[in-house]
Amino acid sequence: MALATSSGSIRSKLRDFSYQQAYKYLFNPKVTPPRQAWVENFIGSDRQLYGIIELHPSVFGVFPRIDFVTKAIQWQNKYRNVDYLSMPTRNELPGGTRRPWPQKGGGRARHKSVNSPIFLRGGWAKGPRGPVTGYRLMKHFDLVNSLTAMLTIKLGQDDLKIVDSIKSYTESDGQRMEEQLEQRGWGPSVLIVDKDEDFPEPLRTATSNINHINLMSTVGLNPLSMAKHETMVVTYDALREIENRLLYQLIRTDLNETRSRYRE
């Protein structure tokens, strides 16, 4: 496929960005060269390649730690669950004011109430007290490492497609969109990621009734969504925002201050 010759804003972005000026203190290009990927146009017209961009090796070239990815996916599957099971205590059961037998004269131990936890139909002393949420805080760097591992896996498997923009898509037919994705070799499940939360109306209409094509902003990007979709289509601006945020999270030193609000 020949390189597109038309000029535009995407070409100026590719020309102005260089890792020789940005994040040069985070890696040595002579030892760990940056990863490279093509930037192309979105579906709706013939495929055009705009150029090759450099990707930071600390985000797109790490060792693919599957244990971090598994831990993050299990965490996501559990934190939305709520256990509503609640066993009553002795004070919550009805009645219970009479003794099971006379206190004296029977040769048996003294008991005050039939609702005592030692009886079969009594209350629970240490039973579950729902609702209890499964949400818990995951270790910061475990989550960051799971995101970088998933991005590295997607890039290494050629499942990360970088496009200039999705604003130019004008067709609202879902079946037509599936045909165009199949022509590009994207699929069968596609995750489209953009920097803005407000996606174009034709794109939202086309994907509204298709379960295997989903839209997501960079704010909600997570390892589970990337693992569920085979192809990840991300815009250039969204890619740089993801990269900048992850690089900041990798070198930040104020985690104790950010988590102080969760402490008692």
N, C-alpha and C positions, 0 to 999 in steps of 0.2 A: 504494500500500500504506500503510495507516494505521500510525501509530506505536503500538507496543505500550504498553499502560497498566499492565501488571503490574510491581510493584516487585521489585528484587532486588539482588544484589551488583554486577552489571554497571552498574546505574544509579548506584550510589554511586561507582563508579570513574570513570564519565564525568563526574559532577558535581564530584568532587574534583580531577581532573587539569586543569591549565591551564598553557599555555606562558607566561603572564604571570609565573609563579613559576619554572618549570623551563626551563632552557636559554635564559633571556632574553638572555644575553650572547652567544649564538651567531648571532643574526639579529635584524633589526629588523622587527617585524610591519607597520609602516607602509610599508616599502619592499618586503619580501618576505613576504607573508602566508602563514601555514601552510596546507598542503593539508588537504582535508576528505574524509571517507569515512564511509559508513554502517556501523553495527554491527548485525548481525542474528543470528538463532539458527541453529544447525546443523540439518542435515537430520534427519528423523525426526518432524517435526510441521509444521504450517502456518507459513509464513514470517512472522516478526515483526521489525520494525525497532525497535531500542532507542534510537537517537540518532545524532547526527553527532559524530565525534571529529576532533581536529586532529592533523595529522601534520607532523613537522618538515621544513621545506623543504630542509635540508642532506642529508636522507636520501631523501625522497620527491619532491623537486622540483628535482633537479639536471639539468644538460644531459645527455641520454642519449648518453654516449660509447660508441659501438659498438666503437671500437678497443680500449678497455679490456675490454669484454665478450669480444671475440674472443680477445684475448691470454689472458684467464683460462680460457676454454674450451679453447684449445689447450694451455695448461699442464696442465689437469686430464687431458686425453686422453693426454698424454705421460708424466706423472710415474709412472703405474702400469706403464709398459712396462719390460721388462728384456731387454737384448740379451745372449743367451747365446753368441754366436759368439766362438770363441777359436781363434786360429791358433797352432800349435806353433812354438817357437823351435828353433834348431839343437840345443840341449842336450836337448830333449824328444823328438826323433826317435830311433827305434831304430837301432842300428848307428852307422855314420859314423866308424869307427876307421880305415878304409883310405883311401888316397889314390886320387883318380880316375885317376891315371897316375903313372909314375915321376917323381921330383922333377927329375932331371937326364937329359939325353940325348935328350929328345923334342922339344926346341925350343919347348916351351910353358911357360906360367907355372907357378909353384909353387903347389900347393894341398895342404892338409893333410887335408881331410875332404870327403866327398860331401854332407854335410848343410849346407854353407855356403849362405847366402841367395842367392848369385849363381847357383846351379844350379837347374835346373827343378824337381827334386824335393827341394830343400833346405828348410830352415826359414825362418820369416818373421822379418825383422829388426824391423819396426815394424807388425806386423799387429794386428788387434783382439784384445783380451784380456778376454773376458767372464768372468762375467756383469757387465754394466754397467747400472746403473739409470738411467732417464730423469728421476729426481727432481732438482729443483733449487729453490732458494729464489726465489720470485717477489717482486718489489718490493712493499713493504708497502702503499703508497698506490695502486699499480695494482690490487691485489686489493680494497682498500676501495672504490675508485672503481668497480670493476666491480660490486660488490654494490649500491652506491647507484644505479648506472645501471640495473641490472635491476629493482630495486624501483620506481624511477621509471617505467620502461617498463610494468611490470605495473599500476601504479596508473593511468597515463595511458590504457592500453588497456582499462580496467575489467576486468582479469583478476585483481585482488587483492580477495578476499572476506574480510572480517573478521567473525568469529563470536565470541559470548560465551564458549562453552566446548564441548568435544566429550565431556565426561564423561557427558552425559545420553543419548548414543546407545546403544540397547539391542538393536537388530536385528543379527543375525549372518549374514543372507542377502546374498550378494554381488550377485545379480541384482536384488534389491529395492533395494540401495544404488545401483546404476547407474540404476535408474528414478527414484529420488529426486533424484540429481544432475542427471539430464536435465530433470526438472521445474523445477529451480532455474535451469537454463541454465548449469550448471557442467560443463565438459568440452570435448572427450572425454577428455583426460588431466588428472588432478587431483593436485596435491601438497598434502597436509594437514600443516601445521606446528603443533607445539605446544611449549610450554616444557618439559614433562617428557618424558623418554625412554620412560617406561612408559605406553603408550597403553592405553585400555580394551580388555578382552578381546573384546567383540562387534565393535569396530571393526577389531581385528587379524584376527579370523576372517573378517570380510566382505571384507577387502582382500587376504587371503593368496593367493588364486588369480587376482587381477586385476592384470595387468601395468601397466595405464595408470593405476592409482590407488595412490599410494605415501604412506607415512607417514615423517615426518622431524622430528627435534627441532631446536631453534634452534642447537644446537652444530654440527650437520653441514650447515647451510644453505650452499649454494654456487651460483655462477652457472650451472653446467651443468645442475643439477637444475631450476632455475627456468626455464631456456630450453627444456628438454625437455618441460615440462608447460605446457599452455595456461592452466589456471586454478590459482591459488595460494590455498588456503584457510588462513588463519592465525588463531589465537585472539588475543584482546585482550592477554592476558598475554604471549604470545610476541611479539606485535608491539612492545610496549613494551620488552621485553628486547632485541630486535634493534635497535631505535632507540637505546637507551642504549649498547649495545656499539659500534655504529658511530659514534655521536657521540664516545665516548671515544677510539676509534681515530683519529678525524679530528683531535683536538686533543692527543694524547699527544706527549711529547717525550723519552721514554726508550727509543727504538728501539735505540740503540747498546748499551744494557745488556741488552735482551732477546735480541739476536742474538749476544752474546758467546760463548755456549756452542757456536755453530756454527763458531767460528774455531779454527784450529789453534794 
